[in-house]
Each structure stands twice: as structure tokens, then as C-alpha cells.
Amino acid sequence: MSQKYIQPINLFEYEALAQERLSPIAWSYYSSGALDQITLQENRKAFNRYRLLPKMLVDVGQRDCSVNILGNIHPSPVLIAPMAFQRLANSKGELATAKAAAQAGTTMILSTLSTQSIEEVSNVGCNRWFQLYIHKDRTITYNLIERAKSAGYSALVVTVDAPILGRREADSRNRFSLPQGMDLANFRNKLPSSANNSALFDYFVDQIDPCLSWHDIEHFQSLTDLPILLKGILRVDDAQRALEIGVKGIIVSNHGGRQLDGAIASLVALPRIAQAVGQDMTVLFDGGIRRGSDIFKALALGAKAVLVGRPILWGLSVNGSDGVSHVLEILQRELDETQALTGCPRIEDINSEFLEYFTS
């Protein structure tokens, strides 16, 4: 007789269950970082260096976690990060994640490397943005932009920290490729039908344009009326340049530690970037969120909202769309509790005065 399923009560329990349920190759692909995984680990350690400094005797009888992101009201400041190959976690993949996003009233950012297409995911009806890798063949990029616009995606998220793919040694050791019957849904018909999935992935990797520049971003802005956000910003001068050319938002991110190992933690980069541009553009945060208190800390340091990635995959692998919904519910509940216990009934009340930094 199989053991009775016990629903996890936090994201760490979801992670442990996901490792049990995923294939070793899928687990390594989702969980690992680049090279020695220093940046991957630092993303989590950075949160522990900030401690909360609560204010007492504040009326927190009514609390509000909602935020307005690019004109869309979200019940909590949590968006779903772009993540590739979600059918490795669950047969319904991105469709299950989109269903959970719709139920939660949040935004899902669909990856270029999704295993269900732009159009298939659009049928679910959640608020959605499209994450874009820029290709050497610009006609491919233009086509993806047009497809996203036609399918009702409300923003473009251009990943700028991947002129080449970082080396993830676990994937090299496992010779990672998609299993039979799974493909890069947005690139169907790009290769002969006899080509295997490994060849299709190699085709994509070869297509990533290492020559992407600020000029290209300005050009893309002229091609579409969709707001553009840049994902992968860690420097103040890059954030200021984005503001100067009219980019609508930036996502402070190191790609979950999967690109440049040794890069600073996203949380370390966040406060000085937010101080430089945060009043004039949307600043979002990505990297290492595991608790509602982590969300609180990112907001206190200047983020408008946060992106959550790997925990969504853990929920998806454990219990499909319901698992994703539960992960989002846990984060919203923990954030609400943190707001109550720190004396911040509204998101607007959260600021750096509620944090103390410890070096050890």
C-alpha cells in the first residue's frame, strides 16, 4: 500500500517531494546552477543577512497585499517567472501553470523555451507576458513578437543576461535533452521532421545572438506597442540606460544562478538599482524567494513585485496545477502574516526601515 499523500506546508517540503518525483535528469536541469553554483547559493544566503525590525501597536486588523503592475491589479506581489520545459515536471506543463496563474489572478511569463506554444497557453486565459531570447535570425524574433501580440500577451520580457548559455555541469554530465514526444513548441517546423529533440535544442542554442546591444532594444521598441521589460539587470548604469531609452521595467536577476557563476546575489544588487530608478520605472525582483518574509524583504529594498521560479516547478511536479496554486497560496499567506507581525497593513507601508543588515 502506498503512503498517504500529505500536503506540504511550505516550499521547502515541496522541493523535497519534487526531488523524489522528478527524474534525475529533470531534477538536475531545474535545480542546478552554473559551474560551482556560488551565485545560486548566494541568492538564498543574501536573504538571511537581513533581519526584520517590526513596529508595534499598529492597527493591522485589515491588510492588503495587492499591487498594480503595468496597469494590472495583482492580489499579491508575486508573478510566475519564465521557466523552460515545464512538461518535464508535469504532462500538462505550461497549461497547468497558466491555469493556476488564472485562478490566483497573477501574471505568468511564458518562456521562449516552453513545451507548449504561445497560442496554446493563450487559450487558458491568464494574464500573460512573453519572455524573449533574441535570435541571430531576426525574422524569428520578429515572428515571436508578433505571435505574442496576436495571442494577447500584454508585455515582452527580453532576457539580456544570456548572450551565450552558461555552463551547467550537471546538464553536461547528464547529456541533457528533451525526452521523446516533447519539443520546443514555439519552434516546431524549424527542422526536418526526422530531426530529434537534441538537434532542435542545439538549433536554438546556435541561434542565440551574442551581439545583442542597446541599439537592438531601441529597435524592438519601435516594432511593437507592447511594454518591454529587461530581465537580468544587476548594475545601476544598465538600469539607468534602460530608463533613458524608455524601457517600461527591469527585472533585477542573475538568472537564478544559472548564467555567470560568481555574479552578485540579486538581492545585493536590488537596493542601489531601486534607489537610482525605482520611482520612474517598474523594478521587479527575481532570485531565491522561498518565504513570504523573502518577498517582504525584496519589497522593502525597492522591488515593486517579485518573480518566483523553481518553487512553481516543485508545485507543478508534486500536484500539477493544484500544486502551483498551493505554492502561490503559501507565499501569499506568509507575506500577509509578515505584514501583520511587522506592522505593515498595506504593501505601500513596507520600506527599508523594517530591515536590519547583518554581515555574519
Order of alpha helices (4+ residues) and beta strands (2+ residues): alpha-alpha-alpha-beta-beta-beta-beta-alpha-beta-alpha-beta-alpha-beta-alpha-alpha-alpha-beta-alpha-beta-alpha-beta-alpha-beta-alpha-beta
